Amino acid sequence: MKKVKYRHSTSRLLLLSVAFFISFSVLGIAQEEAAQDASSEGQEQTDESSGDSSAMSDLGDPANGKSLFNSLCAACHKPYSASIGPALHGITEKRDMDWLYRWIKNSQELIASGDDEAVAIYEEYNQTAMPAFPQLSDADIDDILAYVEQPKPEPKAAQAGAESAGGQSSGGGVSVDVILGILVFVLIMLLTVLFLVNKTLRNFAQASGVVIPEKTKGKPIWKSFVENQFLVLVSAVFGLLVIGWFAYGFFMQVGIDQGYQPIQPIHYSHKIHAGDNQIDCKYCHSSARTSKNAGIPSLNVCMNCHVTISEVSPETATAEYSKEFYDGEIAKLYDAVGWDPAEQDYTGEEKPVKWVRIHNLPDFAYFNHSQHVTVGGIQCQKCHGPIEEMEVVYQDAPLTMGWCIECHRDTKVRMEGNEYYEKIHEELSKKYGVEELTVAQMGGLECAKCHY
């Protein structure tokens, strides 16, 4: 019998062992270096934060200062940019503390005394009088100044990105891509080893005179299926039913835009306005109370607030939408209405905003917002979904005829303080023998109610 020799088996195993050893050694060294870098960066950040906090403690309590600033100063001032009044960051380096106390408590008195700096500021800002705050103590003013003198915070999204990057470096040592690359390399090596082992065993069997039996091929399954007429008939019927079901579902969705979520020319977050700030929907869509249509709010309505709000707070930023993004959208609003935030005045150059309509009923369907909102007392969320949670608005309901009919069948008519329905409610209650009437019982299913 011929003896088979395998001269390179030991060398192959040695090479594989060396490759694995080098890979894991590099991984361990990278983890140690990343951990050292992360610890040194953390120490530097701790030193910086401790230095900033000690500097702020010389003035007052920034937390209390923030509360006072938001309630008394935020309407006219911003810490890091000009508004109706100047930016306040760095004010303690420009003005004497005693002068600041006198100015904040009663600016008009300081102007009347002939103080040159006070008169210059009064003239620079078009003789706009600053309200007097005699109720503030020197300690309260120190707290406010401590708040506005804090270093400008980094955007929340940028901080989150830096933390996630740091977490990957300190926790994993190397990036996820490198780890995946190593795993792919190991998998390829294992497959190569299995292929070589299989080839070696076959060569060994051939050299030893061992015959490897081959599997006999049976009849293909598709031939067996074609020859069985019962299975063919059942499959054909089942296939037709499935095709009919999907065709019915497809055609029933024609003209239904549920989930439609277009991108608007100016990003408007209902989550921030209606959710976080709890602005009533009818403040912007005021015509929903008295008109058939809810209407598109005029940009002048936006400027009622944004004439003094030219940027969002750093806390508003999210991982998806940064502070710079929101500030850029406010800048688009200013560009559309022709507002110059530096001069605090309108330029007269306006540009139309081409809003994209989301909720759109067919022309043959009549819907009156005032009848539902004012008379019926229906909340906006009933048809528009959780609008106060939407960063980008989408169509929540299908707005189909069946959806409207189900709502009319289930919704009870609100009678509390609603004189509109008192007389008809009394008569129909006797007719149907019920205490509460649904919209359907009051004629809400008549065709002419929506189609005429």
Long-range contacts (C-beta under 8 A, 24 or more apart in sequence): 1-208, 1-209, 2-207, 4-203, 4-204, 4-207, 6-200, 12-196, 16-189, 16-193, 19-189, 20-186, 23-182, 23-185, 23-186, 27-173, 27-174, 27-179, 27-182, 28-173, 30-173, 30-174, 31-172, 31-173, 31-174, 32-173, 33-173, 34-169, 34-170, 34-172, 34-173, 34-174, 35-170, 35-173, 37-169, 38-166, 38-169, 38-170, 41-166, 52-150, 52-151, 55-149, 56-146, 56-149, 56-150, 57-146, 59-92, 59-142, 59-143, 59-145, 59-146, 59-149, 60-139, 60-141, 60-142, 60-143, 60-144, 60-145, 60-146, 61-143, 61-146, 62-143, 62-146, 62-147, 62-150, 63-147, 64-140, 64-143, 65-142, 65-143, 65-144, 65-145, 65-146, 65-147, 65-148, 66-147, 68-136, 68-140, 68-143, 68-144, 68-147, 69-144, 69-147, 69-148, 72-133, 72-136, 73-144, 75-308, 76-130, 76-308, 78-310, 78-311, 79-147, 79-148, 79-150, 79-152, 80-152, 81-310, 81-311, 82-341, 82-342, 83-308, 83-310, 83-341, 83-344, 84-125, 84-128, 84-308, 84-344, 85-125, 85-128, 85-130, 86-121, 86-125, 88-145, 88-148, 89-148, 89-149, 89-152, 90-149, 91-145, 91-148, 91-149, 92-145, 92-149, 100-141, 100-145, 101-138, 101-141, 103-130, 104-133, 104-136, 104-141, 104-144, 105-132, 105-133, 105-134, 105-136, 105-141, 106-132, 106-134, 107-132, 108-132, 153-314, 154-314, 155-314, 155-317, 155-322, 155-323, 155-324, 156-314, 156-315, 156-316, 156-317, 156-318, 156-319, 156-322, 156-323, 157-317, 157-318, 157-319, 157-320, 157-321, 157-322, 157-323, 158-322, 160-319, 161-319, 255-362, 256-398, 256-399, 256-400, 257-358, 257-360, 257-395, 257-399, 258-395, 258-396, 258-397, 258-398, 258-399, 259-394, 259-395, 260-358, 260-394, 260-395, 261-358, 261-392, 261-393, 261-394, 261-395, 262-356, 262-358, 263-356, 263-392, 264-355, 264-356, 264-392, 265-332, 265-353, 265-354, 265-355, 265-356, 266-329, 266-332, 266-333, 266-336, 266-353, 267-321, 267-325, 267-326, 267-329, 267-392, 268-329, 268-393, 269-321, 269-326, 269-391, 269-392, 270-387, 270-388, 270-389, 270-390, 270-391, 270-393, 271-388, 271-389, 271-390, 271-391, 272-312, 272-316, 274-387, 274-388, 275-388, 275-389, 276-316, 281-380, 281-387, 282-373, 287-369, 288-369, 288-370, 288-373, 288-380, 289-369, 289-370, 289-373, 289-374, 290-370, 290-374, 291-369, 291-370, 292-367, 292-368, 292-369, 292-370, 293-369, 294-369, 296-355, 299-333, 299-336, 299-337, 299-353, 300-337, 302-333, 302-337, 303-333, 303-337, 303-339, 306-330, 306-333, 306-334, 307-339, 310-334, 310-341, 320-391, 321-391, 358-393, 358-394, 358-395, 359-384, 359-395, 359-399, 361-399, 364-451, 365-401, 365-450, 365-451, 366-449, 366-450, 366-451, 366-452, 367-450, 375-418, 375-420, 376-411, 376-413, 376-414, 376-439, 377-414, 377-418, 378-411, 382-407, 404-450, 405-440, 405-445, 407-439, 408-438, 408-439, 408-440, 408-444, 408-445, 409-438, 409-439, 409-440, 409-445, 410-438, 411-438, 411-439, 412-436, 412-437, 412-438, 413-437, 413-438, 413-439, 413-442
